[in-house]
Amino acid sequence: MTDRDPVPLDPAHEDPATARICLDRAFQDWDGTGDVQVVDALAPLLRELYARHPDHRPDADEAIDRRLRRAASLTVSGRVPLHDIRSRAQ
């Protein structure tokens, strides 16, 4: 491994406080996106991150499921996702 290689993710070496801050920020950014495809694509990764820290937010899976349902309802209802509106305005 060289100095340029990424450090492998090892929960045993994480700073718990930093990990929690990162998780909270990742969830907030993910939850706030209007791009349904991004929401769908990142949900499994977010679940994996929360699985590494199950005590931090025990309701993470439920919160992710709620967000996925909201995204699905936007698609099913025929409403235009926010990212489409932004790209059309440019």
N, C-alpha and C positions, 0 to 999 in steps of 0.2 A: 504494500500500500504506500503510495506517495503522498506528499503534502497536498496534492491537488485532488486526491480521491475523496469522495464524500464520506463523511463519518457514518458508519452503519447505525441505523436506529436501534437503540438498545434501551428499553425502558429502565433497566437497572442503573443506567448512567444519566438519566434525565433529571433535571431539577424539577420537582413536582410543581412548584409555584410558577415557573416559567411555562411548563407544559399546560397548566390550567389556563393561563393567560392566552396562550396560543390557541388552545381549543375554543375558548370563548370567542376570540376574534374570528377564527375560521367559521364558527357556527353563525355568528352575526353577519359576516360577509356573505356566506352561502344563503342564509335565510333572506337576505335583502336583495338578492339578485332577481331580476325579472325574466331571466333567460331560462325557460323551462328545460331546455336540453342540458344546460350547465347544472341545474338543480338535479336532474336525473343522473347525470354522469358522476357528480361528486358525492352523492348520497352514500354509496358503498364505502368510499374512502373515509368519509366523516364517521361512519359507523365503526370502521376499523380503528380509527384514532380514539374514539370514545371507549372502545372495548379495552384498550390499554390502560384506561383510567376509569374503571367502572364506578368508583366511589365519588368521582367529581360531580357527575350529573347523572343520577340514576334514571332520569326520565329521558335521556338522550334518544333512545330508539323511538319512543312515543313522539317526541318533538320532530324527529326526522320524518316519521310516518305522516304526521299532520301536515308538514310542509310539502311532502310529495303529493298528498291528497289535494292541497290547494293548487299545486302546479297542474295536476291532472284536471281539476275542475276548470281551470283557465282554458286548457286545450279543448276539453269536451264542450264547454259552453260556447265555443266559437269566438271568445274574446281574443283580441290580438295581444300576444305577450309583449311586455314592455320593451324588450330588445328590438322587436320589429318596429315599434313606433319610433324609437330613437333612430334606427337606421334609415327609416323613411324620411325623417326630418332633416337629415344631412344632405 
